[in-house]
């Protein structure tokens, strides 16, 4: 079974996150065991992203969602960092600016979706408007409950215009989150990432789980699937995300585009020994 099949949330199925093991690593027993596969996957991704950029026919949107310390930044750095920055960019969704808040909730997302040939990575996303908004009761339920259908329609529109969408929920346990917070506290280079709200938000863990389950159930569609990635082991998270992206890009059947000039003529004019000048 491919990782796409294993971790994809099939449309119309219920999701109980407490039944999904965040420690899962499949047949891989350690990072050392998986390192070669991760390296090869990232190399393939580099080549495939180059072909996507060269062909300029489709685009790819990668959505990363997780709770605090869930591994979004690490996934960007260790997996998606294999792509050429010339055709790839990362956009982080923070608290809406005054301009963004003055528009509909999807406006700020649509303006940063990838153009043809590009890969866009959303570190958090428009899904915050049915996650944190729901958990903190920032808008009435009558408003946020309608947003699932609006999101599905938004994503369908992107797909119909050549953008393929992969959405990853990085599934981390309650205990693992606390462990990662402690590691940040003890690492001077990462202490800037810690805030008191990281700890107070843990009191809403159950609310966040229910909010995520609703997202995964209502917004995993055939054209824009969600994948639940076991993420307690960072190396397995990297392996799974890399394999799914590679398998998806390979399914495009891309080849280098044909030349736009007569190659033999160019070679004859500028590379023959008798025409060489210094």
C-alpha positions as CSV (number, residue, x, y, z in Angstrom):
1,X,0.0,0.0,0.0
2,X,1.4,3.4,-0.9
3,X,1.6,6.2,1.6
4,X,-1.0,8.1,-0.4
5,X,-3.5,5.3,0.2
6,X,-2.4,4.6,3.8
7,X,-2.6,8.1,5.2
8,X,-5.3,9.7,3.0
9,X,-8.7,10.5,4.7
10,X,-11.2,9.0,2.4
11,X,-14.1,11.4,1.6
12,X,-17.2,10.8,3.7
13,X,-15.4,8.8,6.4
14,X,-15.5,9.7,10.1
15,X,-12.2,10.5,11.9
16,X,-11.3,9.8,15.5
17,X,-7.8,11.1,16.1
18,X,-7.4,9.3,19.4
19,X,-7.5,6.0,17.4
20,X,-4.6,7.0,15.2
21,X,-1.2,6.2,16.5
22,X,1.2,9.2,16.2
23,X,4.1,6.9,17.0
24,X,3.6,4.8,13.8
25,X,6.7,4.3,11.7
26,X,5.7,1.3,9.6
27,X,8.5,-1.1,8.8
28,X,11.2,1.5,9.7
29,X,12.7,1.0,13.1
30,X,14.9,4.1,13.3
31,X,15.9,7.3,11.6
32,X,19.1,5.5,10.4
33,X,16.9,2.9,8.7
34,X,14.9,5.5,6.9
35,X,17.6,8.1,6.1
36,X,18.5,6.7,2.7
37,X,14.9,6.7,1.6
38,X,14.4,10.3,2.8
39,X,17.5,11.5,0.9
40,X,16.4,9.7,-2.3
41,X,12.9,11.1,-1.9
42,X,14.2,14.7,-1.6
43,X,16.4,14.2,-4.6
44,X,13.5,13.0,-6.7
45,X,11.5,16.0,-5.4
46,X,14.2,18.4,-6.6
47,X,14.0,16.9,-10.1
48,X,10.2,16.8,-10.2
49,X,9.8,20.4,-9.0
50,X,12.3,21.4,-11.8
51,X,10.1,19.7,-14.4
52,X,7.0,21.4,-12.9
53,X,8.7,24.8,-13.2
54,X,9.9,24.1,-16.7
55,X,6.6,22.9,-18.1
56,X,4.6,25.8,-16.4
57,X,1.4,23.9,-16.9
58,X,0.3,22.9,-13.4
59,X,1.0,24.1,-9.9
60,X,1.1,22.5,-6.5
61,X,-0.3,23.8,-3.2
62,X,0.9,22.0,0.0
63,X,-1.0,22.8,3.2
64,X,0.6,22.1,6.5
65,X,-1.5,22.1,9.7
66,X,-0.6,21.0,13.2
67,X,-0.8,22.1,16.8
68,X,2.1,24.2,18.2
69,X,5.4,22.3,18.0
70,X,3.7,19.8,15.6
71,X,6.5,20.1,13.0
72,X,5.3,22.5,10.3
73,X,8.6,24.5,10.3
74,X,10.7,21.3,10.4
75,X,8.8,19.8,7.5
76,X,9.4,23.0,5.5
77,X,13.1,22.9,6.3
78,X,13.9,19.2,6.0
79,X,11.5,18.2,3.2
80,X,10.3,21.1,1.1
81,X,13.7,22.8,1.4
82,X,14.8,20.4,-1.3
83,X,12.9,22.4,-3.8
84,X,14.5,25.3,-5.8
85,X,13.4,28.7,-4.3
86,X,13.1,30.1,-7.8
87,X,9.8,28.1,-8.2
88,X,8.8,27.6,-4.6
89,X,7.6,29.8,-1.8
90,X,6.3,29.5,1.8
91,X,3.5,31.6,3.2
92,X,2.7,31.6,6.9
93,X,-0.8,32.5,8.0
94,X,-0.8,34.6,11.1
95,X,-3.4,36.8,12.7
96,X,-5.2,38.6,9.9
97,X,-4.0,42.1,9.2
98,X,-6.5,45.0,9.1
99,X,-6.6,44.8,5.3
100,X,-7.2,41.0,5.4
101,X,-9.9,41.2,8.0
102,X,-11.7,43.7,5.8
103,X,-12.2,41.1,3.2
104,X,-13.8,37.6,3.1
105,X,-11.8,35.0,5.0
106,X,-10.5,33.3,1.8
107,X,-9.2,36.5,0.2
108,X,-5.8,36.4,1.8
109,X,-5.4,32.8,0.7
110,X,-6.4,33.3,-2.9
111,X,-4.0,36.1,-3.5
112,X,-1.0,33.8,-2.5
113,X,-2.0,30.6,-4.3
114,X,0.7,29.3,-6.7
115,X,0.8,30.4,-10.3
116,X,1.4,27.7,-13.0
117,X,4.8,26.1,-12.6
118,X,5.0,27.1,-8.9
119,X,4.9,25.2,-5.6
120,X,3.3,27.1,-2.7
121,X,3.6,25.9,0.9
122,X,1.1,27.2,3.4
123,X,2.4,27.0,6.9
124,X,-1.0,27.0,8.6
125,X,-3.7,28.2,6.2
126,X,-7.3,29.3,5.6
127,X,-8.3,26.3,7.8
128,X,-7.5,28.5,10.8
129,X,-10.9,30.1,10.1
130,X,-12.6,26.8,11.1
131,X,-10.0,25.8,13.8
132,X,-8.8,28.6,16.1
133,X,-11.9,30.6,15.2
134,X,-14.1,27.7,16.4
135,X,-12.1,26.8,19.5
136,X,-11.9,30.4,20.7
137,X,-15.4,31.3,19.6
138,X,-14.2,34.3,17.6
139,X,-17.2,34.3,15.3
140,X,-20.6,32.8,15.8
141,X,-21.1,29.1,14.9
142,X,-23.7,30.2,12.3
143,X,-20.8,31.8,10.4
144,X,-17.9,29.4,10.8
145,X,-20.1,26.3,10.2
146,X,-20.8,27.5,6.7
147,X,-17.1,27.8,5.9
148,X,-16.4,24.1,5.3
149,X,-18.5,24.2,2.1
150,X,-16.9,27.5,1.0
151,X,-13.4,26.0,1.5
152,X,-14.4,22.9,-0.6
153,X,-15.7,25.2,-3.4
154,X,-12.5,27.3,-3.2
155,X,-10.3,24.3,-3.5
156,X,-12.3,22.8,-6.3
157,X,-11.9,26.1,-8.2
158,X,-8.1,25.9,-7.8
159,X,-8.1,22.3,-9.0
160,X,-10.1,23.1,-12.1
161,X,-7.6,25.8,-12.9
162,X,-4.5,23.5,-12.7
163,X,-3.5,23.6,-9.1
164,X,-3.1,20.2,-7.3
165,X,-3.6,20.3,-3.6
166,X,-2.0,18.2,-0.8
167,X,-3.1,18.8,2.8
168,X,-1.1,17.4,5.7
169,X,-2.2,17.2,9.3
170,X,0.9,16.4,11.3
171,X,-0.5,14.2,14.1
172,X,1.4,14.6,17.4
173,X,0.5,13.3,20.8
174,X,-0.3,15.4,23.9
175,X,2.8,14.1,25.7
176,X,5.0,14.7,22.7
177,X,4.0,18.3,22.5
178,X,5.0,18.9,26.1
179,X,8.3,17.2,25.5
180,X,9.0,19.5,22.5
181,X,8.2,22.5,24.6
182,X,10.7,21.4,27.2
183,X,13.4,21.0,24.5
184,X,12.7,24.5,23.3
185,X,13.1,25.9,26.8
186,X,16.5,24.2,27.1
187,X,17.8,25.4,23.7
188,X,18.9,29.0,23.6
189,X,18.5,29.0,19.8
190,X,14.8,28.1,20.0
191,X,13.7,29.8,23.2
192,X,12.3,32.6,21.1
193,X,9.6,30.2,19.8
194,X,8.2,29.6,23.3
195,X,5.4,31.7,24.7
196,X,3.0,31.2,27.7
197,X,0.1,30.8,25.3
198,X,1.7,27.6,24.0
199,X,1.0,26.1,27.5
200,X,-2.4,27.7,28.0
201,X,-3.6,26.4,24.7
202,X,-2.9,22.9,25.9
203,X,-6.0,23.3,28.1
204,X,-8.0,23.3,24.9
205,X,-6.5,20.1,23.5
206,X,-9.8,18.3,23.3
207,X,-11.5,21.2,21.6
208,X,-8.8,21.4,19.0
209,X,-9.0,17.6,18.4
210,X,-12.8,17.9,17.7
211,X,-12.2,21.0,15.5
212,X,-9.5,19.1,13.5
213,X,-11.7,16.0,13.2
214,X,-14.5,18.1,11.7
215,X,-12.0,19.6,9.2
216,X,-10.7,16.2,8.2
217,X,-14.2,14.7,7.8
218,X,-15.8,17.6,6.0
219,X,-12.9,18.9,3.8
220,X,-11.1,15.7,2.6
221,X,-12.3,15.5,-0.9
222,X,-11.3,13.5,-4.0
223,X,-9.8,16.6,-5.6
224,X,-8.1,17.9,-2.4
225,X,-7.5,15.1,0.1
226,X,-6.3,15.4,3.7
227,X,-3.5,13.2,4.9
228,X,-3.0,12.4,8.6
229,X,0.7,12.0,9.1
230,X,2.0,10.3,12.3
231,X,4.4,12.9,13.5
232,X,5.8,11.9,16.9
233,X,9.0,10.8,15.1
234,X,10.2,13.7,13.0
235,X,12.1,11.5,10.6
236,X,9.1,9.4,9.8
237,X,7.0,12.6,9.3
238,X,9.6,13.8,6.8
239,X,9.7,10.4,5.0
240,X,5.9,10.2,4.7
241,X,5.4,13.8,3.5
242,X,8.3,13.4,1.0
243,X,6.9,10.1,-0.4
244,X,3.4,11.5,-0.9
245,X,4.7,14.6,-2.7
246,X,7.0,12.6,-4.9
247,X,4.2,10.1,-5.8
248,X,1.9,12.9,-6.6
249,X,4.3,14.8,-8.8
250,X,5.3,11.5,-10.6
251,X,1.6,11.0,-11.4
252,X,1.7,14.2,-13.6
253,X,3.9,12.3,-16.1
254,X,6.1,15.3,-16.7
255,X,9.0,15.4,-19.1
256,X,11.4,18.2,-20.0
257,X,9.6,20.5,-22.5
258,X,10.8,20.5,-26.1
259,X,13.4,23.1,-27.1
260,X,12.0,26.3,-28.7
261,X,14.9,26.7,-31.1
262,X,16.7,24.5,-33.6
263,X,19.3,22.8,-31.4
264,X,21.5,21.6,-34.3
265,X,21.5,25.1,-35.8
266,X,22.5,26.6,-32.4
267,X,25.3,24.0,-32.0
268,X,26.6,24.5,-35.5
269,X,26.6,28.3,-35.2
270,X,28.1,28.7,-31.8
271,X,29.9,25.5,-30.8
272,X,31.8,24.4,-33.9
273,X,35.6,24.5,-33.6
274,X,36.1,26.8,-36.6
275,X,33.8,29.5,-35.2
276,X,35.3,29.5,-31.7
277,X,36.5,32.9,-30.7
278,X,38.4,34.2,-27.7
